[in-house]
Amino acid sequence: MIPSGVLPTRAGVFRRARVSRNYPTVEIRIADVCLDACNTVLVTALCRGPVDTAARDWTARRPPPAVPTPLLRLAT
């Protein structure tokens, strides 16, 4: 969409997760605000586990599992 001119910058592209442009992190955009530290730690652990697994698989050159996009959207 950016090369076509539909969106002027990457900031307008919505994704549920993406690699940060500014930090060596993955941004998760599912839960923005937690009310206490316990919930923040829980959400962090639930997000970090799959990211760590995907990073190890990518490093080992294992292909990602074939999961249909509608199923992924339903899971979120």
CORVEN-V827114 format. One record per backbone hydrogen bond with DSSP energy under -0.5 kcal/mol. CO is the residue of the C=O (numbers start at 1). NH is the residue of the N-H. If there is no record, write none. Layout:
BEGIN
co=[CO:CO]
nh=[NH:NH]
END
This chain:
BEGIN
co=[1:1:1:2:9:10:12:16:18:23:25:26:27:27:30:36:37:38:39:40:41:42:43:44:45:46:47:48:49:50:51:52:53:54:55:56:57:58:65:68:68:69:70:71:72]
nh=[5:6:7:5:12:13:14:29:27:25:20:28:18:29:32:40:41:42:43:44:45:46:47:48:49:50:51:52:53:54:55:56:57:58:59:60:62:61:67:71:72:73:74:75:76]
END
